[in-house]
Amino acid sequence: MQQVFQYFTQYKVNYKNEILSGLTVALALMPEAVAFSLIASLSPLVGLYAAFVMGLVTSVLGGRPGMISGATGAVAVVLLALAKSHGVEYIFATVILAGSLQVVAGVLRLGKFIRLVPHSVMFGFVNGLAIIIFLSQLVQFQTVDAAGGHHWLTGTPLLTMLGLVGLTILIIVGLPRLTKVVPASLVAIVVVSALVIGLGISTKTVGDIASIEGGFPPFHIPAVPLTLATLTLIFPYAAIMAGVGLIESLLTLNLIDEITETRGSTNKECVAQGAANIASGFLFGMGGCAMIGQSLINISSGARARLSGIVAAMMLLVFIVFGAPLIERVPMAALTGLMIMVAVDTFEWASLKTFGKMPVADLVVMVLVTAITVLLHNLALAVLIGVVIAALVFAWENATRIRARNYVDAAGVRHYELFGPLFFGSVQAFGEKFDMVNDPNEVIIDFRESRVADMSALEALNKLTERYHRLGKTVHLRHLSPDCRKLLNKANSIIDVNILEDPLYTVAGANVMY
């Protein structure tokens, strides 16, 4: 029991902040969960059940206390086509399979690869997400006609919406300057809701989107054929969902790590996300992943422990089972103002100061990731493209840095001292450093300031030594690092060179080749 208590209190717990933050997050979760389920052409309760299950399981098992998970738009977009073509039962099966893949990723410790995401990609991801959060709130300033067309509010409805949103933002911004006893976000929602209900103001409410009334999520085994055809159908969707979910979750984890100056466990979070999706699939939920907006609401409200996420999930269930009539009267203006402030706080305003100071390639990557995130709403694709471009830029820059200094010692041996990594991008420049025809019969290539990195480097060494051997000359490799030697040993069948230990030679003369 003591170990369990320590697990939930590994961070200093402010119970007031945790409980009030959890309540605020629960209120913010509802309209988004409903909206995301409608995006995927599913019942609102499917999104709400997913938010409850995802939030509870990841709060208990996750690798980042304070982070909130639930039904998300990224997952909804992935599942949309399958939901329309095969129905909700296949969605549940896909969610379970995606969760299983995520658990496998965590067990294999693949979460560490999130470190490969450069800071420029992180900036682009966060800024793109902030813009999406802001733009998604504009729909609250629209009305839908009988034909399903969207029209901007005008006249009194527009002024009412603007006034209530403005009041919400004013409270969120101004209250912390007076007191931080209670979260400003929760106070804003309560005050605006009381104002609307008390004065009978006519405006859009949560209940106008959809009813949130329901019971405890039922245990349900997906009614799909257990055949290879079913697996073939759902596996691509499950793989994409698992990848999108992990990328979004681990990037959110990194962002919360930076804000709180603590460190979460990526692999543990992978397992928790997977377990949550598996449970969601069996409990009538659409699955999901970490939610950056709600996580930032939670952190900005002072939450740092697991309790806030548990409270948010449990309060969401209470709202569904018992409090639906009251919660459905909460004005959307209050939640819209809250999410607008989340968007403002999410945006990395410091990134705007980097223009003209950061390398052009990094700026291009940042802007490109932001644009793809906003235009396609595909976070995984945006991050993947950003990482690929950043990797190619890195490879190109390192390819141009390899150089060699050569000299002949007193014994008549030619030495080539390499600087920079030998890999696929630098092998051409590497081959141009050697004067094979005019070199003496014995040549030493010194790797003290270089390393053999990949298969292309091995092949370059193989071709080089073959040319020297055809000329009747001997090549030795010197100062190879242990990992380079290991690589060469594995490639014994395709390359034959002499690895020379470190004898002392007298320098006769030297020059540098670039």
Number of C-alpha atoms within 10 A of each C-alpha: 6 6 8 8 9 10 14 16 16 12 14 10 17 15 13 15 23 26 19 23 30 31 23 28 28 27 20 25 28 25 24 21 26 25 22 25 28 19 16 24 19 23 20 26 24 25 32 33 31 31 33 30 30 32 33 25 22 32 30 17 18 27 23 27 29 31 32 36 31 33 33 26 21 20 26 24 18 17 28 19 14 19 18 13 9 12 14 23 16 22 28 29 24 31 31 25 24 30 31 22 23 32 25 16 20 22 14 13 15 14 21 13 11 14 12 11 18 17 15 21 28 23 24 28 30 24 26 29 22 27 19 17 22 18 13 13 19 12 14 17 19 16 15 12 9 6 6 8 9 13 12 13 17 12 7 11 18 15 12 17 23 15 13 23 22 16 19 30 21 14 20 21 14 12 17 14 8 7 10 12 10 16 23 25 30 23 17 26 27 17 15 22 24 15 14 20 14 9 9 9 13 13 18 18 21 21 19 12 15 16 17 25 20 18 14 11 21 11 12 14 13 19 11 13 10 9 8 8 9 14 15 10 14 19 16 13 22 26 19 16 29 28 19 21 28 27 23 20 25 26 21 25 27 19 19 23 17 11 12 12 9 12 14 18 17 26 24 21 27 33 28 25 36 33 25 34 35 27 22 32 31 19 22 25 34 36 37 35 34 27 23 27 25 26 23 24 27 29 22 18 22 21 28 27 25 28 25 35 35 23 23 30 31 19 22 28 24 17 22 24 15 15 16 19 14 11 20 21 18 23 28 28 29 27 28 28 27 26 23 23 21 21 25 15 15 21 19 18 12 9 15 11 10 12 12 9 8 12 10 11 13 20 21 17 27 27 19 21 30 28 18 21 25 21 12 10 18 18 22 21 17 25 28 15 16 28 21 13 18 23 15 13 15 13 15 14 13 16 21 14 14 22 21 23 16 20 16 21 15 11 11 14 19 20 25 24 20 21 17 20 23 27 23 18 20 23 19 14 17 24 13 13 18 15 10 16 11 7 17 15 17 16 21 20 20 23 21 14 15 20 22 22 15 15 14 16 21 22 17 21 23 16 14 16 22 18 14 19 13 9 13 11 17 17 23 16 20 20 19 22 15 10 12 18 16 11 16 22 12 11 15 10 8 10 18 15 15 13 16 15 11 11 6 6 12 10 13 12 10 14 9 12 12 12
